[in-house]
Amino acid sequence: MAGGSSYQNEDSGGGMISDINVTPLVDVTLVLLIIFMVTAQLIVTRGIKIESPTTKSGAAIKQKKPLVVTIDKERQLLIDGQKYRNDADIKTYIRKLVSDNKKIEGHKPLKAIITADKAVPHGDVMHAIDVVKLSGITRFALTTKRPAPEDEKKKLRCRWTLHSARW
C-alpha cells in the first residue's frame, strides 16, 4: 500500500494504522512548558547582576506581581528594573502603584521584594526599606539564597574540627 503501513491483527485480520500516537507530542509540550516556566523568572531580572547573601531560613514569596526593589553593586536603587533620579521620584511612582491597587475591587495589599547585592552596606538596604514603607507599602520581603548542601557539609566539618581542637 502506498503512503501507509499495514499490520496484522489477530482479531480483525489486517488493516492500516489510522490512529495518531500523541504521547510524544504531549511529552515535548510538557518539556517546553517546564523550560518556559523556569526561564520566565530569569527574564524578570536578567539585566541586573546581584549576588544575594546566603541564609538557611526563609520561604518563597507567592504573589502575582510584587514590586521589585533592587540595590546593585554600584549602590543604585532600582524599582522594577528602572532607575530613578531621586527618592522623591521613586516615592511618587510607588504611591501611584499603591493608589491604583486600592482602586481594584477586592484588592490585596501591595507587597515589595527587596534584593541587594551582598557587598551593599546595611544602611543602603535600610534606606530602601524606608523608601518603600514611607511610600505606603507595609509588607515586604528581603531576598537571599540558600547555601548549597555540599558547602553546608564543609562548614559543619570545619566547625567540628575547630571545636574539637579547642578541647
N, CA, C and O atoms as a DFTB+ gen file, in Angstrom:
668 C
 N C O
     1  1       0.823      -1.178       0.000
     2  2       0.000       0.000       0.000
     3  2       0.866       1.240       0.000
     4  3       1.856       1.308       0.729
     5  1       0.522       2.180      -0.775
     6  2       1.290       3.413      -0.879
     7  2       0.886       4.368       0.234
     8  3      -0.302       4.552       0.501
     9  1       1.887       4.981       0.890
    10  2       1.613       6.021       1.878
    11  2       1.193       5.510       3.234
    12  3       0.843       6.325       4.088
    13  1       1.203       4.265       3.482
    14  2       0.791       3.763       4.791
    15  2       1.465       2.444       5.065
    16  3       2.066       1.837       4.178
    17  1       1.362       2.017       6.271
    18  2       1.922       0.719       6.612
    19  2       0.787      -0.170       7.083
    20  3      -0.214       0.300       7.623
    21  1       0.958      -1.408       6.875
    22  2      -0.076      -2.330       7.316
    23  2       0.474      -3.195       8.422
    24  3       1.682      -3.412       8.523
    25  1      -0.414      -3.680       9.238
    26  2      -0.025      -4.582      10.300
    27  2      -1.062      -5.685      10.383
    28  3      -2.174      -5.569       9.868
    29  1      -0.674      -6.727      11.029
    30  2      -1.578      -7.860      11.178
    31  2      -2.126      -7.863      12.592
    32  3      -1.371      -7.810      13.564
    33  1      -3.403      -7.924      12.695
    34  2      -4.074      -8.018      13.969
    35  2      -4.808      -9.340      13.991
    36  3      -5.502      -9.671      13.029
    37  1      -4.676     -10.101      15.053
    38  2      -5.281     -11.421      15.091
    39  2      -6.800     -11.353      15.013
    40  3      -7.420     -12.246      14.435
    41  1      -7.414     -10.320      15.579
    42  2      -8.874     -10.242      15.608
    43  2      -9.465      -9.803      14.279
    44  3     -10.411     -10.416      13.784
    45  1      -8.915      -8.753      13.704
    46  2      -9.548      -8.203      12.505
    47  2      -8.865      -8.614      11.215
    48  3      -9.354      -8.297      10.131
    49  1      -7.795      -9.283      11.306
    50  2      -7.129      -9.718      10.089
    51  2      -5.999      -8.797       9.722
    52  3      -4.848      -9.141       9.993
    53  1      -6.233      -7.688       9.146
    54  2      -5.191      -6.745       8.756
    55  2      -5.814      -5.406       8.447
    56  3      -7.024      -5.314       8.236
    57  1      -5.015      -4.386       8.419
    58  2      -5.545      -3.068       8.118
    59  2      -4.474      -2.007       8.284
    60  3      -3.333      -2.298       8.642
    61  1      -4.870      -0.769       8.016
    62  2      -3.942       0.356       8.138
    63  2      -4.019       0.952       9.539
    64  3      -5.055       0.895      10.202
    65  1      -2.913       1.518       9.965
    66  2      -2.893       2.222      11.241
    67  2      -3.509       3.600      10.990
    68  3      -2.977       4.397      10.217
    69  1      -4.612       3.862      11.640
    70  2      -5.281       5.142      11.415
    71  2      -5.215       6.057      12.631
    72  3      -5.664       7.201      12.564
    73  1      -4.669       5.580      13.728
    74  2      -4.561       6.391      14.936
    75  2      -3.229       7.126      14.962
    76  3      -2.222       6.629      14.457
    77  1      -3.235       8.323      15.562
    78  2      -2.012       9.087      15.741
    79  2      -1.585       8.935      17.190
    80  3      -2.388       9.128      18.103
    81  1      -0.330       8.591      17.401
    82  2       0.201       8.451      18.754
    83  2       0.559       9.844      19.275
    84  3       1.508      10.458      18.788
    85  1      -0.185      10.347      20.256
    86  2       0.027      11.703      20.766
    87  2       0.949      11.745      21.976
    88  3       1.249      12.830      22.474
    89  1       1.397      10.620      22.451
    90  2       2.269      10.600      23.622
    91  2       3.549      11.409      23.408
    92  3       3.901      12.206      24.278
    93  1       4.257      11.241      22.294
    94  2       5.457      12.076      22.099
    95  2       5.128      13.565      22.018
    96  3       5.914      14.392      22.479
    97  1       3.993      13.916      21.447
    98  2       3.583      15.315      21.358
    99  2       3.341      15.888      22.748
   100  3       3.763      17.009      23.033
   101  1       2.678      15.147      23.605
   102  2       2.416      15.599      24.966
   103  2       3.733      15.721      25.739
   104  3       3.922      16.683      26.483
   105  1       4.639      14.764      25.571
   106  2       5.937      14.822      26.242
   107  2       6.710      16.075      25.851
   108  3       7.241      16.772      26.716
   109  1       6.776      16.359      24.582
   110  2       7.500      17.539      24.102
   111  2       6.830      18.812      24.615
   112  3       7.518      19.752      25.014
   113  1       5.521      18.855      24.608
   114  2       4.787      20.036      25.084
   115  2       5.057      20.282      26.562
   116  3       5.274      21.426      26.963
   117  1       5.049      19.246      27.371
   118  2       5.310      19.415      28.799
   119  2       6.748      19.850      29.062
   120  3       6.993      20.665      29.951
   121  1       7.682      19.323      28.313
   122  2       9.076      19.745      28.471
   123  2       9.221      21.223      28.116
   124  3       9.903      21.961      28.826
   125  1       8.594      21.661      27.039
   126  2       8.651      23.082      26.664
   127  2       7.996      23.959      27.725
   128  3       8.494      25.045      28.021
   129  1       6.897      23.505      28.294
   130  2       6.224      24.262      29.345
   131  2       7.136      24.435      30.551
   132  3       7.223      25.527      31.113
   133  1       7.807      23.378      30.949
   134  2       8.721      23.453      32.086
   135  2       9.873      24.404      31.789
   136  3      10.269      25.188      32.652
   137  1      10.409      24.343      30.582
   138  2      11.506      25.244      30.202
   139  2      11.050      26.693      30.270
   140  3      11.783      27.541      30.780
   141  1       9.864      26.994      29.773
   142  2       9.364      28.368      29.813
   143  2       9.111      28.827      31.245
   144  3       9.364      29.986      31.575
   145  1       8.620      27.940      32.091
   146  2       8.366      28.317      33.481
   147  2       9.668      28.634      34.212
   148  3       9.718      29.575      35.004
   149  1      10.703      27.869      33.959
   150  2      11.984      28.096      34.621
   151  2      12.637      29.379      34.115
   152  3      13.154      30.164      34.910
   153  1      12.619      29.597      32.812
   154  2      13.291      30.778      32.261
   155  2      12.498      32.064      32.479
   156  3      13.069      33.150      32.373
   157  1      11.227      31.981      32.774
   158  2      10.427      33.191      32.993
   159  2      10.960      33.987      34.186
   160  3      10.977      35.217      34.145
   161  1      11.391      33.310      35.235
   162  2      11.944      34.007      36.395
   163  2      13.268      34.679      36.062
   164  3      13.582      35.734      36.614
   165  1      14.038      34.089      35.179
   166  2      15.324      34.677      34.805
   167  2      15.150      35.922      33.960
   168  3      15.973      36.835      34.024
   169  1      14.099      35.971      33.177
   170  2      13.867      37.111      32.285
   171  2      13.546      38.367      33.081
   172  3      13.907      39.468      32.666
   173  1      12.876      38.220      34.214
   174  2      12.455      39.371      35.006
   175  2      13.652      40.191      35.471
   176  3      13.621      41.420      35.408
   177  1      14.702      39.528      35.937
   178  2      15.855      40.254      36.471
   179  2      17.126      39.972      35.685
   180  3      18.211      39.941      36.265
   181  1      17.018      39.769      34.404
   182  2      18.173      39.363      33.610
   183  2      19.240      40.445      33.482
   184  3      20.416      40.120      33.316
   185  1      18.865      41.720      33.555
   186  2      19.834      42.782      33.321
   187  2      20.540      43.254      34.576
   188  3      21.493      44.028      34.483
   189  1      20.106      42.813      35.742
   190  2      20.676      43.303      36.984
   191  2      21.467      42.160      37.624
   192  3      20.906      41.122      37.975
   193  1      22.759      42.364      37.768
   194  2      23.619      41.345      38.370
   195  2      23.641      41.545      39.880
   196  3      24.127      42.561      40.378
   197  1      23.109      40.564      40.599
   198  2      23.033      40.631      42.053
   199  2      23.573      39.332      42.618
   200  3      23.232      38.252      42.136
   201  1      24.415      39.431      43.641
   202  2      24.848      38.247      44.371
   203  2      24.253      38.351      45.770
   204  3      24.793      39.037      46.638
   205  1      23.133      37.661      45.978
   206  2      22.416      37.738      47.244
   207  2      23.189      37.043      48.350
   208  3      23.926      36.091      48.096
   209  1      23.022      37.518      49.579
   210  2      23.641      36.819      50.700
   211  2      22.980      35.462      50.914
   212  3      21.863      35.232      50.450
   213  1      23.662      34.572      51.610
   214  2      23.177      33.215      51.817
   215  2      22.571      33.073      53.213
   216  3      23.167      33.512      54.197
   217  1      21.385      32.459      53.300
   218  2      20.753      32.155      54.578
   219  2      20.159      30.760      54.535
   220  3      19.917      30.210      53.460
   221  1      19.928      30.192      55.708
   222  2      19.361      28.851      55.793
   223  2      17.845      28.877      55.950
   224  3      17.176      27.907      55.593
   225  1      17.296      29.958      56.471
   226  2      15.860      30.022      56.706
   227  2      15.197      30.901      55.665
   228  3      15.868      31.582      54.888
   229  1      13.887      30.881      55.657
   230  2      13.128      31.706      54.721
   231  2      12.192      30.856      53.905
   232  3      12.344      29.637      53.819
   233  1      11.214      31.519      53.302
   234  2      10.228      30.809      52.488
   235  2      10.015      31.572      51.193
   236  3      10.345      32.754      51.091
   237  1       9.468      30.894      50.221
   238  2       9.207      31.508      48.923
   239  2       8.048      32.500      49.039
   240  3       7.124      32.306      49.830
   241  1       8.114      33.556      48.245
   242  2       7.062      34.565      48.194
   243  2       6.082      34.175      47.094
   244  3       6.483      33.883      45.967
   245  1       4.798      34.173      47.430
   246  2       3.779      33.831      46.434
   247  2       2.851      35.030      46.267
   248  3       1.999      35.289      47.117
   249  1       3.021      35.748      45.181
   250  2       2.190      36.893      44.862
   251  2       2.213      37.060      43.357
   252  3       3.203      36.728      42.704
   253  1       1.126      37.574      42.806
   254  2       1.058      37.683      41.350
   255  2       2.127      38.610      40.803
   256  3       2.900      38.200      39.938
   257  1       2.198      39.858      41.282
   258  2       3.203      40.784      40.772
   259  2       3.631      41.734      41.884
   260  3       3.027      42.792      42.066
   261  1       4.667      41.363      42.625
   262  2       5.145      42.263      43.673
   263  2       6.014      43.364      43.084
   264  3       6.484      43.267      41.951
   265  1       6.214      44.395      43.861
   266  2       7.131      45.469      43.498
   267  2       8.547      44.964      43.758
   268  3       8.839      44.494      44.857
   269  1       9.415      45.051      42.780
   270  2      10.784      44.552      42.916
   271  2      11.718      45.739      43.111
   272  3      11.868      46.581      42.226
   273  1      12.346      45.791      44.289
   274  2      13.295      46.845      44.633
   275  2      14.679      46.194      44.656
   276  3      14.895      45.208      45.360
   277  1      15.607      46.748      43.889
   278  2      16.939      46.158      43.755
   279  2      18.007      47.200      44.044
   280  3      17.908      48.351      43.619
   281  1      19.040      46.770      44.783
   282  2      20.213      47.617      45.002
   283  2      21.393      46.854      44.419
   284  3      21.736      45.771      44.893
   285  1      22.014      47.423      43.387
   286  2      23.107      46.710      42.724
   287  2      24.453      47.027      43.382
   288  3      24.514      47.761      44.368
   289  1      25.526      46.468      42.826
   290  2      26.867      46.642      43.405
   291  2      27.291      48.104      43.455
   292  3      28.046      48.507      44.340
   293  1      26.805      48.894      42.506
   294  2      27.144      50.321      42.460
   295  2      26.283      51.145      43.413
   296  3      26.358      52.373      43.421
   297  1      25.456      50.455      44.227
   298  2      24.586      51.062      45.241
   299  2      23.473      51.906      44.625
   300  3      22.993      52.858      45.240
   301  1      23.067      51.546      43.400
   302  2      21.958      52.251      42.748
   303  2      20.652      51.545      43.093
   304  3      20.571      50.317      43.046
   305  1      19.638      52.321      43.438
   306  2      18.326      51.795      43.788
   307  2      17.473      51.722      42.528
   308  3      17.247      52.733      41.862
   309  1      17.000      50.524      42.205
   310  2      16.170      50.317      41.018
   311  2      14.805      49.810      41.451
   312  3      14.707      48.971      42.346
   313  1      13.758      50.310      40.827
   314  2      12.400      49.870      41.105
   315  2      11.867      49.202      39.847
   316  3      11.774      49.831      38.793
   317  1      11.520      47.930      39.963
   318  2      11.073      47.129      38.817
   319  2      12.056      47.227      37.643
   320  3      11.651      47.243      36.481
   321  1      13.346      47.292      37.966
   322  2      14.391      47.325      36.945
   323  2      14.671      48.697      36.363
   324  3      15.533      48.827      35.494
   325  1      13.970      49.720      36.815
   326  2      14.138      51.074      36.277
   327  2      14.871      51.972      37.278
   328  3      14.620      51.912      38.481
   329  1      15.780      52.805      36.759
   330  2      16.483      53.772      37.598
   331  2      15.651      55.052      37.672
   332  3      14.997      55.437      36.704
   333  1      15.686      55.697      38.825
   334  2      15.013      56.969      39.022
   335  2      16.034      57.989      39.496
   336  3      17.058      57.629      40.077
   337  1      15.754      59.270      39.247
   338  2      16.711      60.328      39.564
   339  2      16.934      60.487      41.060
   340  3      18.067      60.664      41.507
   341  1      15.843      60.423      41.841
   342  2      15.971      60.642      43.275
   343  2      14.869      59.893      44.030
   344  3      13.999      59.268      43.424
   345  1      14.922      59.968      45.351
   346  2      13.941      59.267      46.184
   347  2      12.526      59.798      46.001
   348  3      11.559      59.045      46.112
   349  1      12.404      61.086      45.722
   350  2      11.069      61.666      45.530
   351  2      10.373      61.034      44.315
   352  3       9.178      60.744      44.369
   353  1      11.110      60.823      43.233
   354  2      10.529      60.182      42.047
   355  2      10.125      58.739      42.339
   356  3       9.094      58.261      41.865
   357  1      10.956      58.053      43.129
   358  2      10.640      56.670      43.491
   359  2       9.370      56.630      44.337
   360  3       8.483      55.812      44.094
   361  1       9.285      57.515      45.328
   362  2       8.102      57.541      46.197
   363  2       6.846      57.877      45.401
   364  3       5.783      57.308      45.650
   365  1       6.958      58.789      44.454
   366  2       5.808      59.140      43.616
   367  2       5.347      57.932      42.815
   368  3       4.149      57.665      42.726
   369  1       6.285      57.205      42.235
   370  2       5.948      56.014      41.447
   371  2       5.270      54.953      42.317
   372  3       4.250      54.383      41.931
   373  1       5.846      54.695      43.498
   374  2       5.275      53.664      44.370
   375  2       3.909      54.091      44.886
   376  3       2.993      53.271      44.946
   377  1       3.755      55.351      45.258
   378  2       2.445      55.833      45.738
   379  2       1.374      55.692      44.667
   380  3       0.227      55.368      44.975
   381  1       1.742      55.933      43.403
   382  2       0.781      55.747      42.309
   383  2       0.387      54.280      42.195
   384  3      -0.785      53.968      41.985
   385  1       1.363      53.370      42.331
   386  2       1.049      51.934      42.304
   387  2       0.109      51.546      43.445
   388  3      -0.831      50.774      43.254
   389  1       0.377      52.092      44.633
   390  2      -0.457      51.780      45.798
   391  2      -1.876      52.296      45.589
   392  3      -2.842      51.586      45.871
   393  1      -2.008      53.537      45.094
   394  2      -3.355      54.098      44.884
   395  2      -4.091      53.356      43.773
   396  3      -5.296      53.131      43.883
   397  1      -3.398      52.976      42.716
   398  2      -4.027      52.188      41.652
   399  2      -4.472      50.828      42.166
   400  3      -5.516      50.315      41.764
   401  1      -3.675      50.247      43.057
   402  2      -4.012      48.943      43.628
   403  2      -5.261      49.035      44.502
   404  3      -6.073      48.110      44.522
   405  1      -5.418      50.148      45.224
   406  2      -6.583      50.323      46.100
   407  2      -7.872      50.473      45.306
   408  3      -8.951      50.186      45.824
   409  1      -7.777      50.919      44.056
   410  2      -8.962      51.107      43.222
   411  2      -9.533      49.786      42.720
   412  3     -10.691      49.720      42.308
   413  1      -8.729      48.754      42.755
   414  2      -9.170      47.438      42.281
   415  2     -10.077      46.813      43.332
   416  3      -9.755      46.802      44.520
   417  1     -11.206      46.296      42.885
   418  2     -12.162      45.675      43.797
   419  2     -11.569      44.388      44.372
   420  3     -11.034      43.557      43.638
   421  1     -11.671      44.238      45.681
   422  2     -11.135      43.054      46.334
   423  2      -9.623      43.005      46.316
   424  3      -9.035      41.924      46.283
   425  1      -8.984      44.170      46.338
   426  2      -7.517      44.235      46.236
   427  2      -6.849      43.653      47.479
   428  3      -7.406      43.666      48.576
   429  1      -5.658      43.152      47.273
   430  2      -4.809      42.709      48.376
   431  2      -3.704      43.738      48.520
   432  3      -3.340      44.394      47.543
   433  1      -3.161      43.893      49.724
   434  2      -2.095      44.893      49.901
   435  2      -0.914      44.614      48.978
   436  3      -0.514      43.467      48.778
   437  1      -0.378      45.672      48.432
   438  2       0.789      45.562      47.557
   439  2       1.998      45.184      48.398
   440  3       2.198      45.721      49.488
   441  1       2.800      44.260      47.889
   442  2       3.992      43.800      48.606
   443  2       5.225      44.134      47.786
   444  3       5.159      44.283      46.566
   445  1       6.350      44.248      48.475
   446  2       7.612      44.553      47.809
   447  2       8.632      43.465      48.139
   448  3       8.651      42.916      49.241
   449  1       9.469      43.174      47.162
   450  2      10.583      42.256      47.363
   451  2      11.855      43.076      47.195
   452  3      12.098      43.647      46.131
   453  1      12.662      43.132      48.243
   454  2      13.874      43.940      48.237
   455  2      15.074      43.014      48.080
   456  3      15.286      42.104      48.882
   457  1      15.853      43.264      47.033
   458  2      17.037      42.461      46.734
   459  2      18.249      43.376      46.714
   460  3      18.233      44.436      46.088
   461  1      19.295      42.958      47.405
   462  2      20.519      43.754      47.419
   463  2      21.719      42.835      47.253
   464  3      21.720      41.696      47.720
   465  1      22.725      43.344      46.588
   466  2      23.970      42.613      46.460
   467  2      24.595      42.494      47.847
   468  3      24.431      43.385      48.680
   469  1      25.305      41.404      48.096
   470  2      25.852      41.205      49.440
   471  2      26.955      42.208      49.777
   472  3      27.315      42.351      50.945
   473  1      27.492      42.896      48.783
   474  2      28.517      43.910      49.029
   475  2      27.917      45.266      49.403
   476  3      28.654      46.178      49.779
   477  1      26.609      45.414      49.307
   478  2      25.945      46.687      49.608
   479  2      25.898      46.886      51.122
   480  3      25.549      45.960      51.854
   481  1      26.248      48.093      51.601
   482  2      26.196      48.363      53.045
   483  2      24.771      48.229      53.603
   484  3      23.786      48.473      52.906
   485  1      24.694      47.840      54.862
   486  2      23.414      47.637      55.535
   487  2      22.560      48.907      55.517
   488  3      21.336      48.837      55.406
   489  1      23.203      50.050      55.626
   490  2      22.471      51.316      55.624
   491  2      21.699      51.547      54.332
   492  3      20.610      52.121      54.354
   493  1      22.255      51.103      53.202
   494  2      21.551      51.260      51.922
   495  2      20.299      50.390      51.873
   496  3      19.277      50.797      51.319
   497  1      20.378      49.201      52.447
   498  2      19.203      48.326      52.496
   499  2      18.139      48.950      53.385
   500  3      16.957      48.939      53.041
   501  1      18.550      49.495      54.528
   502  2      17.597      50.143      55.430
   503  2      16.964      51.367      54.764
   504  3      15.783      51.646      54.972
   505  1      17.742      52.092      53.971
   506  2      17.203      53.236      53.236
   507  2      16.128      52.770      52.234
   508  3      15.085      53.410      52.097
   509  1      16.388      51.663      51.544
   510  2      15.401      51.122      50.601
   511  2      14.123      50.715      51.328
   512  3      13.022      50.941      50.826
   513  1      14.266      50.120      52.500
   514  2      13.086      49.741      53.294
   515  2      12.307      50.982      53.687
   516  3      11.079      50.989      53.609
   517  1      12.999      52.034      54.108
   518  2      12.336      53.295      54.463
   519  2      11.575      53.879      53.280
   520  3      10.430      54.305      53.429
   521  1      12.199      53.902      52.108
   522  2      11.543      54.453      50.919
   523  2      10.261      53.676      50.620
   524  3       9.226      54.269      50.317
   525  1      10.335      52.368      50.706
   526  2       9.165      51.529      50.418
   527  2       8.066      51.762      51.447
   528  3       6.902      51.930      51.084
   529  1       8.429      51.773      52.731
   530  2       7.421      51.934      53.784
   531  2       6.800      53.336      53.774
   532  3       5.593      53.480      53.971
   533  1       7.615      54.361      53.546
   534  2       7.090      55.721      53.512
   535  2       6.214      55.976      52.291
   536  3       5.450      56.940      52.257
   537  1       6.331      55.104      51.287
   538  2       5.508      55.248      50.089
   539  2       4.171      54.530      50.208
   540  3       3.332      54.633      49.313
   541  1       3.965      53.810      51.297
   542  2       2.663      53.185      51.525
   543  2       2.634      51.670      51.458
   544  3       1.567      51.072      51.594
   545  1       3.767      51.040      51.255
   546  2       3.808      49.576      51.234
   547  2       4.297      49.109      52.599
   548  3       5.411      49.433      53.012
   549  1       3.458      48.347      53.295
   550  2       3.810      47.910      54.640
   551  2       4.342      46.485      54.684
   552  3       4.926      46.072      55.686
   553  1       4.146      45.740      53.620
   554  2       4.612      44.350      53.587
   555  2       5.747      44.231      52.573
   556  3       5.614      44.625      51.414
   557  1       6.860      43.679      53.037
   558  2       7.999      43.498      52.147
   559  2       8.781      42.274      52.589
   560  3       8.623      41.786      53.707
   561  1       9.621      41.792      51.696
   562  2      10.487      40.646      51.980
   563  2      11.879      40.956      51.466
   564  3      12.044      41.690      50.491
   565  1      12.878      40.393      52.126
   566  2      14.264      40.518      51.702
   567  2      14.687      39.196      51.080
   568  3      14.403      38.134      51.634
   569  1      15.357      39.244      49.945
   570  2      15.741      38.010      49.264
   571  2      17.135      37.564      49.693
   572  3      18.016      38.374      49.977
   573  1      17.295      36.257      49.728
   574  2      18.581      35.627      49.987
   575  2      18.645      34.374      49.135
   576  3      17.682      34.030      48.449
   577  1      19.764      33.703      49.180
   578  2      19.840      32.403      48.515
   579  2      20.293      31.379      49.541
   580  3      21.023      31.698      50.480
   581  1      19.852      30.154      49.348
   582  2      20.203      29.083      50.276
   583  2      21.588      28.538      49.921
   584  3      21.968      28.515      48.751
   585  1      22.335      28.102      50.928
   586  2      23.646      27.523      50.626
   587  2      23.492      26.168      49.961
   588  3      22.504      25.465      50.175
   589  1      24.465      25.814      49.165
   590  2      24.461      24.508      48.541
   591  2      24.688      23.454      49.616
   592  3      25.414      23.707      50.577
   593  1      24.084      22.282      49.476
   594  2      24.247      21.247      50.501
   595  2      25.703      20.866      50.741
   596  3      26.080      20.612      51.885
   597  1      26.521      20.819      49.717
   598  2      27.927      20.456      49.888
   599  2      28.666      21.518      50.697
   600  3      29.497      21.191      51.545
   601  1      28.362      22.796      50.432
   602  2      29.009      23.865      51.185
   603  2      28.655      23.765      52.663
   604  3      29.501      23.988      53.528
   605  1      27.412      23.432      52.944
   606  2      26.962      23.323      54.327
   607  2      27.702      22.195      55.045
   608  3      28.093      22.345      56.202
   609  1      27.894      21.072      54.362
   610  2      28.616      19.953      54.973
   611  2      30.057      20.345      55.273
   612  3      30.597      19.977      56.316
   613  1      30.694      21.101      54.347
   614  2      32.070      21.534      54.561
   615  2      32.156      22.467      55.759
   616  3      33.088      22.366      56.557
   617  1      31.186      23.381      55.895
   618  2      31.191      24.312      57.023
   619  2      31.014      23.565      58.333
   620  3      31.701      23.861      59.311
   621  1      30.100      22.598      58.366
   622  2      29.886      21.828      59.585
   623  2      31.145      21.033      59.933
   624  3      31.524      20.963      61.102
   625  1      31.786      20.442      58.950
   626  2      33.001      19.684      59.180
   627  2      34.085      20.610      59.730
   628  3      34.815      20.243      60.651
   629  1      34.183      21.808      59.161
   630  2      35.185      22.777      59.599
   631  2      34.888      23.231      61.032
   632  3      35.807      23.331      61.845
   633  1      33.638      23.504      61.348
   634  2      33.273      23.916      62.701
   635  2      33.597      22.817      63.702
   636  3      34.093      23.084      64.796
   637  1      33.314      21.595      63.321
   638  2      33.575      20.476      64.223
   639  2      35.075      20.349      64.466
   640  3      35.501      20.091      65.592
   641  1      35.856      20.525      63.448
   642  2      37.302      20.433      63.595
   643  2      37.810      21.537      64.516
   644  3      38.637      21.285      65.392
   645  1      37.320      22.753      64.320
   646  2      37.748      23.851      65.175
   647  2      37.304      23.620      66.615
   648  3      38.057      23.870      67.556
   649  1      36.091      23.148      66.773
   650  2      35.543      22.913      68.109
   651  2      36.345      21.837      68.834
   652  3      36.690      21.996      70.005
   653  1      36.639      20.752      68.143
   654  2      37.374      19.661      68.785
   655  2      38.829      20.062      69.064
   656  3      39.450      19.518      69.978
   657  1      39.375      20.998      68.295
   658  2      40.748      21.427      68.539
   659  2      40.836      22.257      69.811
   660  3      41.892      22.288      70.443
   661  1      39.758      22.932      70.208
   662  2      39.775      23.747      71.431
   663  2      39.772      22.868      72.667
   664  3      40.337      23.262      73.687
   665  1      39.172      21.718      72.619
   666  2      39.101      20.851      73.792
   667  2      40.388      20.146      73.912
   668  3      40.573      19.350      74.833
